[in-house]
């Protein structure tokens, strides 16, 4: 066995021994054997053939063995030179122990125990194999066959072996080991079977050759496991990156679609259409926006978690695609909220404008209708030629009547001017039906001008005729003069009593009520005037009846009859209580509006400070140290639960706010908080608690991944809090420098600048607690490196500078092998072969250029 073992190494130097007790006597092959198995050069041998030369050479070999820490007991150069078999075999066994077995150690065991433990582990899955020692456990040959099958299953059909055929088993193992594993036959099958207890040293020597033959496979398995672990981390991180990109794209696309809708300021023509727009905006606020707020918060949390995982696995930081940074999303979100705020303000202003326009349009129609009703037939009347056949009294009557008409015409001048002024205001306010309003107004003005011209023409005709006809009825004239303004007063009163009104406060409705009461106070005097006018008409009737005047009881100076005066007076009396009722109802409505204002203000004045208080408490929790990180996390989650439970109060306030908007209430003196303030504060509170929880979770993740104790974490927090002098949750540059100095760092400007580039990559001038924890954990913990991964690939590649596709598929699981193949660049070195891949560049790329 020892002879075969020596020859397995000597053949590497192109020689061998035939007789172990003779061929080592001159020391030359003994020195050559030691050089081959150690890889080192020994002292130059003596080439003489005298005994002294041989002893010198053997002593050089023995000295080299002793220099490796081996004690040679009772073995001297003379015994070897003299061919002492026992001493020679003892020396070879010492060499085998030192160079073939000593380095075999599994789980801190001795060399022999380590080799035995390795055999037991490798053969554990095989039936009928029970390795307990290095003698009788190997007699049936199944142990040797199991070791070969475990590492090279294609070489032996283990299922066909039988425990009762040890000769076949042993010869099979010895033949296969020699042919395929380059392990020479060191044992004889018949000797092992025929010996009660096979030689332990021979078995150990032969089994150690198996260990060294298969140790490369063990290294490959370890390297493959390391690479699988690294690739699994990389695959998971890439999936997280893809998820972030998709969520960011969806959110930005939603913002891109929503902003143009909020920036659309095209007004509607009707109040109903604008109310629908307001309702659509409320649906957006209530239904569409809240999920997007949650998505935005989740996106930031996912981004922070991904960056933490990348840092913990020593990977380069994740840089999202162009335009998809968290800051880009925050900027887009800010643009959305700006457009949202402007849109709501525009909607409310537009509704107020349409309300004003509807009021003015109705007022225009009322005044125009009254005026058109008055002018009906006036042009035909002014164009009559009745004065040509009239008597003198009739002419005077026509003249007086014309004077009364002119008085009436002048009285209507104010109404025409009011109609024109209202039309002008509707134009300035961009009323949608302005063309028809302008046309109607123009028609009224043209007709008014024509009436003025016709009146002047008729007056001139009557005055020419007046010289012939001088009789006039003074009573009719007086009646006409008093009836016309009174009739105009009644028409104005009816117009005022039917006039619609718009008020927004109790004070305004009280002002209208006061004016109405003042009007009612004038009714007794008006009734006296009516009685006086009717008295004139009665006097005329008496005169006509008394003197038989041929006038048929009609007044030639006016068309206003007593029946018309009484009818309009009765209408005025009916309109007064209606006006009372309308004012009373409006007063009640304004009282209800004031109740809504107070109700909203009371809630808002509680919720607003509550939100601010919770924001401050969360800030204190994230800074103060009370218990472990898990305690802080539980505390924050309890806070989050209490905040979520507060949501019904926000919803109730939203409901009150909607009632206020539906009631068209635009101001509230009972509170400084608007619904917009509450919404923004609420969203900030939800986002802050979620971010704070995520920061603590990342700290736990960092602590556990880096092996940081709770005491270390508390020390880090204490240092951070001490140097966070402004209590903002961040340290500025000078405070951070002082913190590092207090912890024992002594650095110059260049080193401090390098550290700042790590903890403040965006150059904001501040260091957050998470960045501080990451830096301190990086300073105190070890992680995988690009060099380690590259070394693992080098083992799988058999120490080559490249690795082939077949080697990757043989050593790695299928999915991770294909992952590497898809990402590795072809290897272009001078020693490249078909299918060669560059694993060095790939290993470096996993960790970024900084590790290169």
C-alpha positions in Angstrom: 0.0 0.0 0.0 2.7 2.5 0.9 4.7 1.6 -2.2 1.6 2.3 -4.4 1.0 5.6 -2.5 4.5 6.8 -3.0 4.4 5.9 -6.8 1.1 7.8 -7.2 3.1 10.9 -6.3 6.5 10.0 -7.8 5.0 9.4 -11.3 4.3 13.1 -11.4 8.1 13.5 -11.5 8.5 10.8 -14.1 9.8 8.0 -11.8 8.7 5.3 -9.3 10.1 2.7 -6.8 10.0 -1.0 -7.0 11.2 -2.0 -3.5 10.3 0.4 -0.7 13.1 -0.8 1.6 15.8 -0.5 -1.1 14.8 2.5 -3.4 14.8 5.1 -0.6 18.3 4.1 0.8 20.3 6.7 -1.1 17.8 9.5 -0.1 17.4 10.8 -3.7 13.9 9.5 -4.4 12.9 10.2 -0.8 13.8 13.9 -1.3 12.0 13.9 -4.7 8.9 12.4 -3.1 8.9 15.2 -0.4 9.3 17.9 -3.1 6.3 16.5 -5.1 3.9 16.2 -2.2 4.9 19.5 -0.5 5.4 21.6 -3.6 8.6 23.0 -2.1 12.3 22.7 -3.1 14.6 20.9 -0.7 18.3 21.4 -0.3 20.5 20.2 -3.2 21.2 16.5 -2.8 24.6 14.9 -2.7 25.3 12.9 -6.0 28.0 10.7 -4.6 27.4 7.0 -3.9 29.3 6.6 -0.7 27.5 5.9 2.5 28.2 9.4 3.8 26.5 10.9 0.8 23.4 8.7 1.3 23.2 9.6 5.0 23.5 13.3 4.1 20.6 13.0 1.6 18.4 11.0 4.1 19.1 13.6 6.8 18.1 16.4 4.5 14.8 14.6 4.0 14.3 14.0 7.7 15.2 17.6 8.5 12.6 18.8 6.1 10.0 16.5 7.7 10.9 17.8 11.1 10.6 21.4 9.8 7.0 20.7 9.2 6.3 20.1 12.9 6.6 16.3 12.7 8.5 14.5 15.6 10.5 11.5 14.2 10.7 9.1 17.1 13.6 6.5 16.9 13.9 7.0 13.1 17.5 7.8 12.0 19.2 8.2 8.7 21.4 5.2 9.3 18.4 2.8 9.7 17.0 4.1 6.4 20.3 3.8 4.5 20.8 0.3 6.0 17.3 -0.7 4.6 15.6 -1.2 7.9 12.1 -2.2 6.8 10.3 -1.3 10.0 12.0 2.2 10.2 11.4 2.8 6.5 7.7 2.0 6.7 7.4 4.1 9.9 8.9 7.1 8.1 6.6 6.7 5.1 3.5 6.4 7.5 4.7 9.6 9.2 4.9 11.4 5.7 1.4 10.1 4.8 0.0 11.4 8.1 1.6 14.8 7.7 0.9 15.5 4.0 -2.1 13.4 3.1 -4.2 13.1 6.3 -3.2 15.9 8.8 -5.1 18.6 6.9 -8.3 16.6 6.9 -10.4 18.1 9.7 -14.2 18.2 9.9 -15.9 20.3 12.6 -12.7 20.8 14.6 -11.9 17.0 14.9 -8.5 15.4 14.7 -7.2 14.3 11.3 -8.2 10.6 11.8 -11.6 11.5 13.3 -12.2 14.1 10.6 -11.6 11.6 7.8 -13.9 9.1 9.5 -16.6 11.7 10.0 -16.3 12.7 6.3 -16.7 9.0 5.3 -19.8 8.6 7.6 -21.5 11.7 6.2 -20.9 10.8 2.6 -22.1 7.1 3.0 -25.0 7.8 5.4 -27.8 7.5 2.7 -26.6 4.1 1.5 -28.1 0.9 2.9 -25.8 -1.9 4.2 -23.0 0.7 4.8 -22.0 1.5 8.4 -18.5 3.0 8.6 -17.3 2.9 12.3 -13.5 2.4 11.8 -10.7 2.0 9.3 -10.5 -1.9 9.3 -13.5 -4.2 9.4 -16.1 -1.6 8.3 -14.5 -1.8 4.8 -14.3 -5.5 4.3 -17.4 -5.9 2.2 -16.3 -3.2 -0.3 -19.6 -1.4 -0.2 -18.0 1.6 1.7 -15.6 2.2 -1.2 -18.4 1.8 -3.8 -20.7 4.2 -1.9 -18.0 7.0 -1.8 -17.5 6.7 -5.5 -21.3 6.6 -6.3 -22.0 9.6 -4.0 -19.6 11.8 -6.0 -19.7 10.1 -9.5 -22.9 8.1 -9.7 -22.4 7.4 -13.4 -19.3 5.2 -12.7 -21.0 2.5 -10.5 -24.5 0.9 -10.6 -24.8 0.7 -6.8 -28.2 -0.9 -6.9 -26.8 -4.1 -8.4 -24.1 -4.6 -5.7 -24.6 -7.3 -3.0 -23.3 -7.3 0.5 -22.6 -11.1 0.3 -20.2 -10.6 -2.7 -17.3 -8.6 -1.1 -14.7 -9.7 -3.7 -16.7 -8.2 -6.6 -17.4 -5.0 -4.6 -13.8 -4.4 -3.7 -12.4 -5.1 -7.2 -15.1 -2.9 -8.7 -14.2 0.0 -6.5 -10.4 -0.5 -7.0 -10.7 -0.8 -10.8 -13.0 2.2 -11.1 -10.9 4.4 -8.8 -7.7 3.6 -10.8 -9.3 4.0 -14.2 -11.5 7.1 -13.7 -10.2 8.8 -10.4 -6.4 8.4 -10.9 -6.2 6.5 -7.6 -3.7 3.6 -7.9 -4.5 0.1 -6.4 -3.0 0.2 -3.0 -4.9 -2.8 -1.5 -5.5 -6.4 -2.5 -9.1 -7.6 -2.4 -8.2 -11.2 -1.4 -5.9 -9.9 1.4 -8.7 -7.8 2.9 -11.3 -10.6 2.7 -8.8 -13.2 4.1 -7.7 -11.0 7.0 -9.7 -10.9 10.2 -8.8 -7.3 10.8 -7.4 -5.4 7.7 -4.4 -3.1 8.3 -5.7 0.3 9.6 -2.9 2.4 8.2 -3.3 0.9 4.7 -7.1 1.5 4.7 -6.5 5.1 5.9 -3.9 5.8 3.3 -6.2 4.5 0.5 -9.3 6.3 1.8 -7.4 9.6 2.1 -6.8 9.4 -1.7 -10.6 9.3 -2.1 -11.0 12.4 0.1 -8.4 14.4 -1.9 -9.9 13.2 -5.2 -13.4 14.4 -4.2 -12.5 17.5 -2.1 -12.6 19.6 -5.3 -16.3 18.6 -5.7 -17.0 19.7 -2.1 -15.4 23.1 -2.8 -17.5 23.4 -6.0 -20.7 22.6 -4.0 -19.8 25.3 -1.4 -19.1 27.8 -4.2 -22.3 26.9 -6.0 -24.3 27.4 -2.7 -22.7 30.9 -2.3 -23.5 31.8 -5.9 -27.1 30.6 -5.6 -27.5 32.7 -2.5 -26.1 35.8 -4.2 -28.2 35.2 -7.3 -31.4 34.7 -5.3 -30.8 38.0 -3.6 -30.2 39.7 -6.9 -33.3 38.1 -8.5 -35.5 39.2 -5.6 -34.1 42.7 -5.8 -34.7 42.9 -9.5 -38.3 41.8 -9.0 -38.7 44.6 -6.4 -37.2 47.1 -8.9 -39.7 46.0 -11.6 -42.6 46.3 -9.1 -41.4 49.8 -8.2 -41.1 50.9 -11.9 -44.6 49.6 -12.7 -46.2 51.2 -9.6 -44.4 54.5 -10.3 -45.4 54.4 -14.0 -49.1 53.7 -13.1 -49.2 56.5 -10.5 -47.5 59.0 -12.8 -49.8 58.1 -15.6 -52.9 58.6 -13.4 -51.5 62.1 -12.3 -50.8 62.9 -16.0 -54.4 62.1 -16.9 -55.9 63.8 -13.9 -54.1 67.2 -14.0 -55.5 68.3 -17.4 -59.0 67.5 -16.1 -58.3 69.7 -13.0 -56.8 72.4 -15.1 -59.7 72.6 -17.5 -61.4 75.9 -16.8 -63.9 75.8 -19.6 -67.1 77.2 -17.9 -70.5 75.7 -18.4 -73.6 77.7 -19.4 -76.0 76.5 -16.7 -76.0 76.1 -13.0 -77.0 72.4 -13.3 -73.9 71.6 -15.4 -71.6 73.4 -13.0 -73.2 71.6 -10.0 -72.5 68.3 -11.8 -68.8 69.3 -12.2 -68.7 70.1 -8.5 -70.2 66.7 -7.7 -67.7 65.0 -10.0 -64.9 66.8 -8.1 -66.3 65.5 -4.8 -66.4 62.0 -6.1 -62.7 62.4 -7.1 -61.8 63.6 -3.6 -63.9 60.9 -1.9 -63.4 57.9 -4.1 -60.5 58.3 -6.6 -57.8 60.2 -4.8 -57.5 58.3 -1.4 -56.3 55.0 -3.1 -53.7 56.9 -5.0 -52.5 58.6 -1.7 -52.1 55.1 -0.3 -50.3 54.0 -3.5 -47.9 56.9 -3.2 -47.1 56.2 0.4 -46.6 52.5 -0.4 -44.3 53.4 -3.3 -42.1 55.4 -0.9 -42.1 52.5 1.6 -41.2 50.0 -1.1 -38.4 52.3 -2.3 -36.9 52.7 1.2 -37.2 48.9 1.9 -35.5 48.1 -1.5 -32.6 50.5 -0.8 -32.1 49.0 2.6 -32.0 45.4 1.2 -29.5 46.5 -1.4 -27.3 48.1 1.2 -27.5 45.0 3.5 -26.5 42.7 0.6 -23.7 45.1 -0.4 -25.4 45.9 -3.8 -25.4 49.3 -5.5 -28.2 51.6 -4.8 -31.3 51.4 -7.0 -31.7 54.3 -9.5 -35.2 54.4 -11.0 -35.7 55.2 -14.7 -35.6 58.8 -15.8 -38.5 60.7 -14.4 -39.5 58.0 -11.9 -37.6 59.0 -8.8 -39.5 59.5 -5.6 -38.7 63.2 -5.9 -40.2 63.2 -9.4 -43.4 61.6 -8.1 -43.6 64.1 -5.2 -43.2 67.0 -7.7 -45.9 65.5 -9.9 -48.1 65.0 -6.8 -47.5 68.6 -5.8 -48.6 69.8 -9.3 -51.7 67.6 -8.9 -52.6 69.2 -5.5 -52.0 72.7 -6.9 -54.3 72.1 -9.8 -56.8 70.5 -7.4 -56.8 73.6 -5.2 -57.2 76.0 -8.1 -59.9 73.8 -9.6 -62.1 73.8 -6.5 -61.7 77.6 -6.1 -62.6 78.1 -9.8 -65.7 75.9 -9.5 -67.1 77.8 -6.5 -66.4 81.2 -8.2 -68.0 80.0 -11.4 -71.1 78.8 -9.4 -71.4 82.2 -7.8 -71.0 83.9 -11.2 -73.8 81.8 -12.7 -76.0 82.4 -9.7 -75.5 86.1 -10.2 -76.1 85.8 -13.9 -79.4 83.8 -13.4 -80.5 86.5 -11.0 -79.7 89.3 -13.4 -81.2 87.5 -16.4 -84.5 87.0 -14.5 -84.5 90.6 -13.4 -83.9 91.7 -17.1 -86.8 89.5 -18.3 -89.1 90.9 -15.6 -88.3 94.6 -16.4 -88.3 93.9 -20.2 -91.7 92.2 -20.0 -93.2 95.1 -17.9 -91.8 97.7 -20.3 -92.9 95.8 -23.4 -96.4 95.4 -21.9 -96.5 99.1 -21.3 -95.3 100.1 -24.8 -97.7 97.7 -26.5 -99.9 99.8 -28.8 -98.2 103.1 -28.0 -96.7 103.6 -31.5 -100.1 103.1 -33.1 -101.7 105.5 -30.6 -99.1 108.2 -31.4 -99.6 107.7 -35.1 -103.5 108.3 -35.0 -104.9 111.2 -36.9 -107.9 111.6 -34.6 -107.1 115.3 -34.0 -108.1 116.1 -37.6 -111.8 115.5 -37.0 -112.0 116.3 -33.2 -113.8 119.0 -31.6 -112.2 121.8 -29.7 -112.8 120.0 -26.4 -111.6 116.8 -27.9 -108.4 118.5 -29.2 -107.7 119.9 -25.7 -108.4 116.5 -24.3 -106.0 115.0 -26.8 -103.4 117.6 -25.9 -103.7 117.0 -22.2 -103.7 113.3 -22.8 -100.5 113.7 -24.7 -99.0 115.7 -21.9 -99.9 112.9 -19.5 -98.4 110.4 -21.9 -95.2 112.4 -22.0 -95.1 112.4 -18.2 -95.7 108.7 -18.3 -93.0 108.3 -20.9 -90.5 110.2 -18.8 -91.4 108.1 -15.8 -90.5 105.0 -17.8 -87.1 106.4 -18.8 -85.5 104.9 -15.6 -86.8 101.5 -16.4 -85.3 101.6 -19.9 -82.0 102.7 -18.5 -82.1 99.9 -15.9 -82.8 97.4 -18.7 -79.8 98.6 -20.7 -77.6 98.6 -17.5 -78.6 95.0 -16.7 -77.9 93.9 -20.3 -74.5 95.6 -20.1 -73.6 93.8 -16.9 -74.7 90.4 -18.4 -72.3 91.1 -21.3 -69.5 91.9 -18.9 -70.1 88.7 -16.9 -70.1 86.7 -20.1 -73.7 85.4 -19.9 -74.2 82.5 -22.3 -77.5 83.9 -23.7 -76.1 87.4 -24.2 -77.0 87.5 -28.0 -80.7 87.2 -27.3 -80.5 89.6 -24.3 -78.7 92.2 -26.5 -81.3 91.7 -29.3 -84.2 92.3 -26.9 -82.5 95.3 -25.3 -81.7 96.8 -28.7 -85.3 96.3 -29.8 -86.5 98.1 -26.6 -84.1 101.0 -27.1 -84.9 101.4 -30.8 -88.6 101.3 -29.9 -88.0 103.9 -27.1 -86.2 106.2 -29.6 -89.1 105.8 -32.0 -91.6 106.6 -29.3 -89.7 109.7 -28.4 -89.8 110.8 -32.1 -93.5 110.0 -32.5 -94.3 111.8 -29.3 -92.5 114.9 -30.4 -94.2 114.8 -33.8 -97.7 114.3 -32.3 -97.1 117.2 -29.8 -96.3 119.5 -32.6 -99.5 118.5 -34.5 -101.6 119.0 -31.3 -100.0 122.4 -30.6 -100.8 123.5 -34.1 -104.4 122.5 -33.6 -104.6 123.9 -30.1 -105.2 127.4 -31.4 -108.4 126.2 -32.7 -109.6 124.1 -29.8 -109.1 125.6 -26.3 -111.6 123.7 -24.1 -110.1 121.4 -21.7 -111.4 119.4 -18.8 -109.2 120.3 -15.8 -110.5 117.6 -13.7 -109.5 114.9 -16.2 -106.2 116.5 -16.5 -105.7 116.5 -12.7 -106.8 112.9 -12.6 -104.4 112.0 -15.4 -101.5 113.8 -13.8 -102.0 112.2 -10.4 -103.0 108.8 -11.7 -100.0 108.4 -13.9 -97.3 108.7 -11.2 -99.4 106.8 -8.7 -99.9 104.0 -11.3 -96.1 104.1 -12.0 -95.5 103.9 -8.2 -97.8 100.9 -8.0 -96.0 99.2 -10.9 -92.7 99.9 -9.2 -94.0 98.6 -5.9 -95.2 95.4 -7.6 -91.9 95.1 -9.4 -90.0 95.5 -6.1 -92.3 93.1 -4.2 -91.8 90.5 -6.9 -88.1 91.1 -7.3 -85.9 88.1 -6.4 -83.1 88.5 -3.9 -79.8 86.7 -3.0 -78.3 87.0 0.5 -75.6 85.1 2.2 -75.9 86.3 5.8 -78.5 87.0 8.5 -77.5 90.7 8.4 -78.3 91.0 4.7 -81.8 89.4 5.1 -82.5 91.6 8.1 -81.6 94.6 6.0 -84.2 93.6 3.3 -86.8 93.0 6.1 -86.2 96.5 7.5 -86.6 98.0 4.0 -89.8 96.0 3.5 -91.2 97.2 6.8 -90.4 100.8 5.8 -92.3 100.3 2.5 -95.3 98.9 4.4 -95.3 102.1 6.6 -96.0 104.1 3.4 -99.1 102.2 2.4 -101.6 104.3 4.4 -100.4 107.5 2.7 -100.6 105.7 -0.7 -104.1 104.6 0.1 -105.0 108.2 0.8 -103.6 109.2 -2.6 -105.6 106.4 -4.2 -108.8 107.7 -2.5 -108.0 111.2 -3.7 -107.5 110.1 -7.3 -110.7 108.0 -7.3 -112.4 111.0 -5.8 -111.3 113.1 -8.8 -112.7 110.5 -11.1 -116.0 110.4 -9.2 -116.1 114.2 -9.4 -115.7 114.0 -13.2 -118.5 111.5 -13.4 -120.7 113.8 -11.4 -120.0 116.7 -13.7 -120.5 114.6 -16.9 -123.8 113.3 -15.4 -124.8 116.8 -14.2 -124.0 118.7 -17.4 -124.6 115.8 -19.9 -121.2 116.1 -21.3 -120.9 113.8 -24.4 -117.8 111.9 -23.2 -119.3 108.6 -22.3 -117.5 108.7 -18.9 -114.1 108.2 -20.4 -111.0 110.2 -19.6 -109.4 111.6 -22.8 -106.1 112.4 -21.1 -105.1 108.9 -19.8 -105.8 105.3 -20.3 -105.5 104.6 -16.6 -109.0 103.7 -15.3 -110.2 103.6 -11.7 -110.7 99.8 -12.2 -107.0 99.5 -13.2 -105.9 101.5 -10.2 -108.0 99.4 -7.9 -106.9 96.2 -9.5 -103.2 97.1 -9.2 -103.8 98.4 -5.6 -105.4 95.0 -4.7 -102.4 93.2 -6.3 -100.0 95.3 -4.3 -101.9 94.4 -1.1 -101.7 90.7 -2.0 -98.0 90.9 -2.8 -97.1 92.3 0.6 -97.9 89.2 2.7 -96.2 87.0 0.0 -93.1 89.2 0.4 -93.4 88.8 4.2 -93.4 85.0 3.8 -90.4 85.0 1.4 -88.3 87.1 3.7 -89.3 84.9 6.7 -88.3 81.7 4.8 -85.0 83.3 3.8 -84.3 84.3 7.3 -84.9 80.7 8.5 -82.5 79.5 5.7 -79.8 81.9 6.9 -80.2 80.7 10.5 -79.7 77.1 9.3 -76.6 78.2 7.4 -75.2 79.8 10.5 -75.9 76.6 12.4 -73.9 74.6 9.7 -71.1 77.1 10.0 -70.9 76.7 13.8 -71.2 72.9 13.6 -68.3 72.6 11.1 -66.2 75.2 13.0 -66.6 73.3 16.3 -65.4 70.0 14.8 -62.6 71.6 12.8 -61.3 73.4 15.8 -60.9 70.0 17.6 -59.7 67.9 14.7 -57.1 70.4 13.4 -55.1 70.6 16.8 -55.6 66.9 17.2 -53.8 66.2 14.0 -51.0 68.6 14.9 -50.6 67.0 18.3 -50.4 63.5 16.8 -47.7 64.7 14.3 -45.6 66.0 17.2 -46.1 62.8 19.3 -45.0 60.6 16.4 -41.9 62.8 16.0 -41.1 62.3 19.7 -41.5 58.5 19.5 -39.2 58.3 16.5 -36.5 60.3 18.4 -36.8 59.1 22.0 -35.4 55.8 23.2 -37.9 53.7 25.2 -37.4 50.0 25.1 -36.3 47.9 22.1 -37.0 48.7 18.4 -39.8 46.2 18.6 -41.3 48.2 21.5 -41.1 51.3 19.4 -42.7 49.5 16.4 -45.5 48.2 18.6 -46.0 51.7 20.1 -46.1 53.2 16.6 -48.6 50.6 15.3 -50.8 51.3 18.3 -50.6 55.0 17.3 -51.4 54.0 13.7 -54.5 52.1 14.9 -55.7 55.0 17.0 -55.2 57.3 14.0 -57.1 55.0 11.7 -59.9 54.7 14.3 -60.2 58.5 14.1 -61.2 58.4 10.4 -65.0 58.4 11.1 -64.6 61.9 12.6 -62.9 63.1 9.4 -65.7 61.5 7.4 -68.2 63.2 9.6 -66.5 66.6 9.0 -66.5 65.8 5.2 -70.2 65.3 5.4 -70.7 68.7 7.2 -68.4 70.3 4.6 -70.5 68.9 1.8 -73.7 70.3 3.4 -72.0 73.7 3.6 -71.1 73.6 0.0 -74.6 72.4 -1.1 -76.0 75.3 0.9 -73.6 77.6 -1.1 -71.9 78.9 2.0 -68.6 80.5 1.1 -67.2 81.8 4.4 -67.0 80.8 8.0 -66.0 83.2 10.8 -66.1 80.5 13.4 -62.9 78.7 12.4 -59.6 79.3 10.7 -59.5 75.7 9.4 -60.8 74.8 6.0 -61.6 71.3 4.8 -58.5 71.6 2.6 -56.3 72.2 5.6 -57.8 69.2 7.4 -57.5 66.9 4.3 -53.8 67.9 3.8 -53.0 67.5 7.5 -54.8 64.1 7.6 -52.9 62.8 4.6 -49.6 64.1 6.0 -50.4 62.3 9.3 -51.1 59.0 7.6 -48.0 59.3 5.5 -45.8 60.3 8.5 -46.9 57.3 10.7 -46.4 54.9 7.8 -43.0 56.3 7.0 -42.0 56.3 10.7 -43.1 52.6 11.0 -41.1 51.8 7.8 -38.0 53.5 9.2 -38.2 51.4 12.4 -38.8 48.3 10.4 -35.7 49.1 8.3 -33.7 49.7 11.5 -34.8 46.2 12.7 -33.9 44.8 9.3 -30.5 46.5 9.5 -29.9 45.5 13.1 -30.7 41.8 12.4 -28.9 41.6 9.1 -25.7 43.2 10.5 -25.8 41.4 13.8 -26.2 44.7 15.8 -27.3 44.2 19.4 -30.1 46.2 21.0 -27.4 47.9 23.2 -25.5 49.0 20.1 -28.7 50.3 18.5 -29.5 52.2 21.7 -25.9 53.7 21.8 -26.3 54.7 18.1 -29.7 56.4 19.0 -28.3 58.1 22.1 -25.4 59.5 20.1 -27.7 60.7 17.3 -30.1 62.3 19.7 -27.3 64.0 21.6 -25.9 65.6 18.4 -29.3 66.3 16.9 -29.1 69.7 18.6 -32.0 71.3 16.7 -34.2 68.2 17.5 -35.3 68.0 13.8 -34.6 64.2 13.4 -31.5 65.1 11.4 -27.9 66.2 12.1 -26.2 68.9 10.0 -22.6 68.4 8.8 -20.9 70.0 11.8 -23.0 68.0 14.3 -22.3 64.8 12.4 -18.5 65.5 12.5 -18.7 66.1 16.3 -20.6 62.8 16.6 -18.0 60.9 14.7 -15.2 62.5 16.8 -17.0 61.5 20.0 -17.1 57.9 18.8 -13.4 57.8 18.2 -13.1 58.7 14.5 -10.1 60.9 13.7 -10.4 62.0 10.0 -9.2 64.8 7.8 -11.3 66.8 5.4 -10.9 64.3 2.6 -12.0 61.3 4.7 -14.9 63.3 6.2 -16.0 64.3 2.6 -15.9 60.6 1.6 -18.1 59.6 4.6 -20.6 62.5 3.8 -20.9 61.3 0.2 -22.0 57.9 1.7 -24.5 59.2 4.3 -25.7 62.2 2.2 -25.6 61.1 -1.5 -28.1 63.8 -2.5 -25.9 66.6 -0.9 -28.8 67.9 1.2 -26.4 68.9 4.0 -28.1 66.7 6.6 -27.7 63.1 7.9 -30.9 61.2 8.8 -31.0 58.5 11.5 -31.5 55.7 8.9 -28.4 56.9 7.0 -26.5 57.1 10.3 -27.5 53.5 11.3 -26.6 52.2 7.8 -23.1 53.8 8.1 -22.5 52.5 11.6 -23.7 49.0 10.7 -21.5 49.0 7.6 -18.5 49.9 9.8 -19.2 47.0 12.2 -20.4 44.2 10.0 -19.0 42.0 7.3 -20.9 41.2 4.1 -20.3 39.3 0.9 -18.0 41.1 -1.6 -17.4 41.0 -5.3 -14.1 39.3 -4.6 -15.7 36.5 -2.7 -18.3 35.9 -5.4 -15.5 36.0 -8.1 -13.5 33.5 -6.1 -16.5 31.1 -5.9 -17.0 31.3 -9.7 -13.2 30.6 -10.1 -13.6 27.4 -8.1 -16.5 26.3 -10.2 -14.5 27.1 -13.3 -11.6 24.8 -12.3 -9.3 27.8 -11.7 -9.8 29.1 -15.3 -10.3 32.8 -16.1 -13.6 31.9 -17.7 -16.5 29.5 -17.1 -18.5 27.5 -19.7 -22.2 27.2 -20.2 -22.1 23.5 -19.4 -20.2 24.1 -16.2 -22.8 26.6 -15.0 -25.7 24.2 -15.8 -23.9 21.4 -14.1 -23.0 23.3 -10.9 -26.0 25.6 -10.3 -29.8 25.1 -10.1 -31.5 25.5 -13.6 -33.1 28.9 -13.0 -30.0 30.5 -11.5 -27.8 28.9 -14.2 -29.9 30.4 -16.9 -29.9 33.7 -15.0 -26.1 33.8 -15.2 -25.9 32.7 -18.8 -28.3 35.4 -19.9 -26.3 38.1 -18.1 -22.7 37.1 -18.5 -20.7 38.6 -21.4 -18.7 36.3 -23.7 -15.1 35.8 -22.6 -12.5 37.1 -25.2 -9.2 36.2 -23.6 -6.4 34.4 -25.6 -7.3 31.1 -23.8 -11.1 31.4 -24.7 -13.0 28.3 -25.9 -16.5 28.1 -27.5 -19.1 28.9 -25.0 -16.7 30.7 -22.6 -18.3 33.4 -20.4 -16.7 36.2 -18.4 -17.6 35.6 -14.8 -15.2 38.3 -13.4 -17.1 41.2 -15.0 -20.4 39.6 -14.0 -19.3 39.3 -10.3 -18.2 42.9 -10.3 -21.5 44.1 -11.8 -23.5 42.5 -9.0 -21.9 45.0 -6.6 -21.4 48.0 -8.7 -18.3 49.7 -10.0 -17.2 50.9 -6.6 -16.2 47.4 -5.5 -14.1 46.9 -8.7 
